[in-house]
C-alpha cells in the first residue's frame, strides 16, 4: 500500500477539525537492518568511549501506588556516571491482561518543557493503556526535564538547565551531556532496554514478565524525535508512534525553513552566531556539533529502512506545522512503508484526530 493517499473529513465525535490525509500503510516485517544504524551507534556511544549500553544496570524500586484501576511502580536507575538517574514510572491497568505471555510494553515520551509525571503525560499513558493492546506504559523524563533538572524553569526559557546544556554542548564540548537535544536521551532509552532485560518483574506479586525484545515507543514533539532515533538505534523498539516530531533537518537548512524549529532552542544558535546573526551556515554548524550526522541521515532513507524493519511506524503531523514542514515529511514517507496521517489545518499541535488515529494504529495487535 506504499504511496496510497486518501483524503478524509474529520467527522463524528471528534468534530470537524479539518481535513485529514492518510498516506501509506505499514505492515513491517523485520526484514532489513537500517543502513544508518552502525554510523549512528558510533556517534551515540562516543565511538565506544561511553559507558557501555549493555553493561549491568543498578536499579532501585521507589515504590508502588494504586489510583483507581491503575497501578504504577516507580524505579530509578543510573544511565551513565555524571548525570541524574532515570526515574521510570511503569503503569498498568488492573485486571486488563487476557493472555499469560510476557507483557507488551510501550514507552511514552513527553515534549519540550513537559515531564513524565505531568497531568497531561499521565492522562495520555492511561488512555494508551485503556485504548490499545499494550499491557504496560513506561514514562520517563528526558535529559534536563522533570526530576532530572536542577532549576524549576520552563525548558523554553534561555536560563533553564536544558537551554544552558545546549549552549555548553556547543561552546564547551563536554565529555558528558555532549548531545542534550536528542541523542543523550536516546542513549538513556537504550539503557532502559537493558534495565527491562535485567528486571524480571516491574510489579510485585503479579507474575507479569516483560517482553523486552518487542517494545513500542512513541511521543510528542521532542518525544517523537527521541522515539524516531531510538528506533534507528535498536531493533528492539519494534513499533514507532511519532506525533508532530518528524522533520528533514538537511532540507530545512538548504531551504532556510528552520526558523520555527531553532526558535525552540534559540540560545545555542545565538551563542554560535555571536554578533554575525544566525545564517544557514550557523544552523548547520550547530546541528553538526550537538546532533552530529543528523544532516546526513537522509529522512526518506531512514523512513524506508524503519518501515521495513519495524512492525509499524505511525507519523501524525499538522499540515501547517512550521516546525515540521509537511512537504518534507510527505516526500520522505511517500516511498516508505509507514502510516502518515496529516491533519491539514493543524499547526504544531496534537489534534484529537491525530491522537485518535494513533490509538487506532496501536490497537492492531499485529503491529504491537
Secondary structure as UniProt FT lines:
FT   TURN            2..3
FT   STRAND          5..9
FT   HELIX           12..14
FT   STRAND          19..23
FT   TURN            35..36
FT   HELIX           37..44
FT   TURN            45..49
FT   TURN            53..54
FT   STRAND          59..67
FT   TURN            68..69
FT   STRAND          70..77
FT   TURN            81..82
FT   STRAND          86..93
FT   TURN            94..95
FT   STRAND          103..109
FT   TURN            112..113
FT   TURN            116..117
FT   HELIX           119..131
FT   STRAND          136..140
FT   TURN            143..144
FT   HELIX           146..148
FT   TURN            155..156
FT   TURN            158..159
FT   HELIX           161..171
FT   TURN            178..182
FT   HELIX           183..198
FT   TURN            204..205
FT   STRAND          210..220
FT   HELIX           222..233
FT   TURN            235..236
FT   STRAND          237..243
FT   HELIX           249..255
FT   HELIX           259..262
FT   HELIX           263..265
FT   HELIX           266..273
FT   TURN            274..275
FT   HELIX           280..290
FT   TURN            292..296
FT   HELIX           299..309
FT   STRAND          312..318
FT   TURN            319..320
FT   HELIX           326..334
FT   STRAND          339..343
FT   TURN            344..345
FT   HELIX           352..362
FT   HELIX           365..367
//
